[in-house]
Structure formats: structure tokens, C-alpha cells
Amino acid sequence: MRSPWRPAPLVAGAAFAVFAASPGMAAPMPHAPVQAVPAMPTKPAEPKAKRDPLKDTVAALRHASSTAEARSLEEHAETLRQRHLAPDVLLLLKHANAALEKHDFQTAARDLGDALTLQSDQPILRRQRAQVRYAAGDFEGAISDLAVALQGDPDDVKAWQMLSAIEHERHDYKAAVTAFDHVLTLDPKVANGAGQKRRLETERDGQPT
């Protein structure tokens, strides 16, 4: 598209005079052709940033109108968190889940460690190894994994729920309440959310339960 700017006429509002050549009078020099001004190049439109479907789902979860809608959105978010996992990693997760069901925590943790070696940039793998460590009673290891997972994915409701549960079992009720506050912020429709928070606050404040 050409620029809307146009050069102004050389003589405004008057006709060009015509000179007749006569003896002793030099013919007027012909006017040099007016060079066309090139159009200013247009700046290409910047491509629109792609929307992140996980962030959109997390935002929708915060404003879910019913418990059923919230659970559906949470399941969808879980699917989206796994969408970049490689086939080899998915196979390792399958093996880890089978081992976890048999309470073979050592094998499950090893499988998840191998998965993290392949795709260390996927926060969900850290959360899943935290689950294995938590089940095995390794609270410190689980908290360490959750810290990394939440740094990469601070909107992971399941990670915050697990962290709150671990801190509760460690009798750090203040940390448990703080983690559960994140749960309620991300998922206000979480099952018995208000009741769970009241119980944690009661334990935090040292009142009998």
C-alpha cells in the first residue's frame, strides 16, 4: 500500500508559462523531470502471540460456576500438562504407576528419575515423583520436588494440595494453611474447601480439633 503522503505541486494555482524561442534569446532550459517519491515501506504486522490453552483453562477454573465444571476443567488441565511428554516418558510413567500400586516405591521413583532425565523441563514429572516420595514417607524429598514443580507451574492445584497435605503431616500448620490458600485461589470449588481451611487454621492457632 502506498503512503498517503503526496509531494506538493511546484507551482500552486498558476499555469506554466510557454516561452517562444526568438533570435538572440536562448531557449529556456527544459524542466528536469520530477522524480517520483517512493512510497514509504509499510511495517509488517507483528504475528499475534499464541494463546496458552493451559493458562486459559486455569483462568476458567478460577471462575467455574459449579463443582462439576471445576472438576472437568481440572481434568482438562491435567491432560494439557502432559501434552508435551515424549512416548518414552509416557511409558516410564505407566511403569511407575504400576509400581506405585504395588507399593514398590523404589522402582516407581527410579522410573520417574529416568523420565526426568529425558524431560527435566516438564514440571508435572517433578510433581509425580513427589507423590511417590510422599507415599514412601520421604517428606523432605517430596517437598524438594514440589518446590521445583511449582516454580515451573505455579498454577498446579494438585501440587499445592499435596504440599498442604505434607506440611500438615509434618505439623507445620502455618505452611499447610498457606499452601491451601493457593488451592482455594486456583480452585474455589475444591471439595469441602472452606471446611478444610477451617480445620487447618484451627490446628495452626493451637485450638483443640
Salt bridges, closest charged atoms under 4 A:
ASP52 OD1 - ARG83 NH2 3.60
ASP56 OD1 - ARG51 NH2 3.03
GLU74 OE1 - ARG71 NH2 2.88
GLU74 OE2 - LYS158 NZ 3.54
GLU78 OE2 - ARG127 NH1 2.80
GLU140 OE2 - ARG170 NH2 3.17
ASP145 OD1 - ARG126 NH1 3.14
ASP145 OD2 - ARG129 NE 2.84
ASP145 OD2 - ARG133 NH1 3.13
ASP153 OD2 - ARG81 NE 2.44
ASP155 OD1 - ARG62 NH2 3.53
ASP156 OD2 - ARG127 NE 3.03
GLU167 OE1 - ARG170 NH1 2.54
ASP181 OD1 - LYS197 NZ 2.84
ASP187 OD2 - ARG71 NH2 2.29
GLU201 OE2 - LYS197 NZ 3.83
GLU203 OE1 - HIS168 NE2 2.78
GLU203 OE1 - ARG199 NH1 3.76
ASP205 OD1 - ARG204 NE 3.00
